[in-house]
Amino acid sequence: RAFKRGGFYVPADQIVRETAEQAFFSRMRESAKDKTLPIFIATGAKEEATKAWGAVPGVRVVYNVGHHLNGMNWAARSLVDFEVAKDAEVFIGTAMFSTFSSNIVFFRY
């Protein structure tokens, strides 16, 4: 079977639904400051991911769009995403053959 870009992508609503059902997620949300868990999203599908996470109570979506990143190209921004994801308490990738996700796993383990 030929590889088609996006052919192995897991939709954001499925990731969110399956993550929110996990006991670890509930524990993290309960222990978060003000009971609001920050979720850092590093994806090209920000609208889809924001909509999916926005439906979960007790979650605040965070991006890498701070003023300190103004003027950075996509490669530099992806390095910021990588550093944040590498050190995050939990990382959830969205594609089986994503080099970004594969490298995060490599550095985390």
Rosetta blueprint (number, residue, H / E / L):
1 R L
2 A L
3 F L
4 K L
5 R L
6 G L
7 G L
8 F L
9 Y E
10 V L
11 P L
12 A H
13 D H
14 Q H
15 I H
16 V H
17 R H
18 E H
19 T H
20 A H
21 E L
22 Q L
23 A H
24 F H
25 F H
26 S H
27 R H
28 M H
29 R H
30 E H
31 S H
32 A L
33 K H
34 D H
35 K H
36 T L
37 L E
38 P E
39 I E
40 F E
41 I L
42 A L
43 T L
44 G L
45 A L
46 K H
47 E H
48 E H
49 A H
50 T H
51 K H
52 A H
53 W H
54 G H
55 A L
56 V L
57 P L
58 G L
59 V E
60 R E
61 V E
62 V E
63 Y L
64 N L
65 V L
66 G L
67 H H
68 H H
69 L H
70 N L
71 G L
72 M L
73 N L
74 W H
75 A H
76 A H
77 R H
78 S H
79 L H
80 V H
81 D H
82 F H
83 E H
84 V H
85 A H
86 K H
87 D H
88 A L
89 E L
90 V L
91 F L
92 I L
93 G L
94 T L
95 A E
96 M L
97 F L
98 S L
99 T H
100 F H
101 S H
102 S H
103 N H
104 I H
105 V H
106 F H
107 F H
108 R H
109 Y L
